[in-house]
């Protein structure tokens, strides 16, 4: 299938895949908006500990935040490489993005397991319930993003990722950057404003 | 109108500059959190820094600054709705507590 045959334009001249994906991201805003609202409404209403200030590790999470920000940089560098047909660097940046995503997930697994060891679970209190649901949902999104990136990386290894597929990479980048901006909000509202 | 305007996308230099600003803002966020002098203005400062980081990623990395305005509408509409719902819920829950507290105080005074 040629690139021209694969591209579908809307009557507005926009790529229908990008339009659909932006609509999806809009719906994701509402999903995370509801989860963040729930967290904030129940904030400070736990009657038993552990409480946020007892358990949240700001230095560790700051490193995770830096990691995710750098992964966003890797993603745009991957897109730029695909657009100019530089397959070698596209492979490197795509793998680097996925690797940083995996590192972030590893950090989240470590954080969650240490919280459980310290007595915070989904059932412990309102903080535990809303915290795990919010950050767990974000982590699930990161997991999907990593799998998507690794798929693109494999396609790049097979030599099937050129400038004709730039929109495909751009859409995966939109998803990845959205996951990043959600974390920017979570880091501030959950971790820094206690 | 072409659907993808790769030639309008920022160049690598812009991506790197945005990344540097994001790192600086993150360092500022963590710094503000730890410096006691900032605790009086901690919440507005953190919210402002977070909003700038959010905007930088959306405008430059997600290309909303250069892409079709319709994409901005598709993203900005639900985002605005989410923020309005969030603020309304916070006002509903925490406003209720404030009014109840004021009512108790008023009753005690009477």
HADDOCK unambig.tbl for C-alpha pairs under 7 A between the chains (distance, minus, plus):
assign (segid A and resid 13 and name CA) (segid B and resid 1 and name CA) 5.47 0.50 0.50
assign (segid A and resid 13 and name CA) (segid B and resid 2 and name CA) 6.33 0.50 0.50
assign (segid A and resid 13 and name CA) (segid B and resid 3 and name CA) 5.83 0.50 0.50
assign (segid A and resid 14 and name CA) (segid B and resid 2 and name CA) 6.89 0.50 0.50
assign (segid A and resid 14 and name CA) (segid B and resid 3 and name CA) 4.23 0.50 0.50
assign (segid A and resid 15 and name CA) (segid B and resid 3 and name CA) 4.97 0.50 0.50
assign (segid A and resid 19 and name CA) (segid B and resid 71 and name CA) 6.66 0.50 0.50
assign (segid A and resid 22 and name CA) (segid B and resid 71 and name CA) 6.17 0.50 0.50
assign (segid A and resid 22 and name CA) (segid B and resid 74 and name CA) 6.01 0.50 0.50
assign (segid A and resid 22 and name CA) (segid B and resid 75 and name CA) 6.16 0.50 0.50
assign (segid A and resid 23 and name CA) (segid B and resid 74 and name CA) 5.52 0.50 0.50
assign (segid A and resid 23 and name CA) (segid B and resid 75 and name CA) 6.82 0.50 0.50
assign (segid A and resid 25 and name CA) (segid B and resid 75 and name CA) 6.65 0.50 0.50
assign (segid A and resid 26 and name CA) (segid B and resid 74 and name CA) 6.12 0.50 0.50
assign (segid A and resid 26 and name CA) (segid B and resid 75 and name CA) 4.75 0.50 0.50
assign (segid A and resid 26 and name CA) (segid B and resid 78 and name CA) 5.15 0.50 0.50
assign (segid A and resid 26 and name CA) (segid B and resid 79 and name CA) 6.61 0.50 0.50
assign (segid A and resid 27 and name CA) (segid B and resid 78 and name CA) 6.69 0.50 0.50
assign (segid A and resid 29 and name CA) (segid B and resid 78 and name CA) 6.30 0.50 0.50
assign (segid A and resid 29 and name CA) (segid B and resid 79 and name CA) 5.57 0.50 0.50
assign (segid A and resid 29 and name CA) (segid B and resid 82 and name CA) 6.61 0.50 0.50
assign (segid A and resid 30 and name CA) (segid B and resid 78 and name CA) 6.32 0.50 0.50
assign (segid A and resid 30 and name CA) (segid B and resid 79 and name CA) 6.93 0.50 0.50
assign (segid A and resid 30 and name CA) (segid B and resid 82 and name CA) 5.29 0.50 0.50
assign (segid A and resid 33 and name CA) (segid B and resid 82 and name CA) 5.14 0.50 0.50
assign (segid A and resid 33 and name CA) (segid B and resid 86 and name CA) 6.82 0.50 0.50
assign (segid A and resid 37 and name CA) (segid B and resid 86 and name CA) 5.27 0.50 0.50
assign (segid A and resid 41 and name CA) (segid B and resid 90 and name CA) 6.30 0.50 0.50
assign (segid A and resid 41 and name CA) (segid B and resid 93 and name CA) 6.92 0.50 0.50
assign (segid A and resid 66 and name CA) (segid B and resid 23 and name CA) 6.94 0.50 0.50
assign (segid A and resid 73 and name CA) (segid B and resid 15 and name CA) 6.79 0.50 0.50
assign (segid A and resid 73 and name CA) (segid B and resid 19 and name CA) 6.35 0.50 0.50
assign (segid A and resid 76 and name CA) (segid B and resid 61 and name CA) 6.36 0.50 0.50
assign (segid A and resid 77 and name CA) (segid B and resid 12 and name CA) 6.83 0.50 0.50
assign (segid A and resid 174 and name CA) (segid B and resid 62 and name CA) 5.65 0.50 0.50
assign (segid A and resid 177 and name CA) (segid B and resid 57 and name CA) 6.96 0.50 0.50
assign (segid A and resid 177 and name CA) (segid B and resid 62 and name CA) 6.66 0.50 0.50
assign (segid A and resid 181 and name CA) (segid B and resid 54 and name CA) 5.51 0.50 0.50
assign (segid A and resid 181 and name CA) (segid B and resid 57 and name CA) 6.95 0.50 0.50
assign (segid A and resid 184 and name CA) (segid B and resid 50 and name CA) 6.40 0.50 0.50
assign (segid A and resid 184 and name CA) (segid B and resid 54 and name CA) 6.73 0.50 0.50
assign (segid A and resid 185 and name CA) (segid B and resid 50 and name CA) 6.50 0.50 0.50
assign (segid A and resid 188 and name CA) (segid B and resid 46 and name CA) 6.56 0.50 0.50
assign (segid A and resid 188 and name CA) (segid B and resid 50 and name CA) 6.63 0.50 0.50
assign (segid A and resid 192 and name CA) (segid B and resid 33 and name CA) 6.46 0.50 0.50
assign (segid A and resid 193 and name CA) (segid B and resid 43 and name CA) 6.46 0.50 0.50
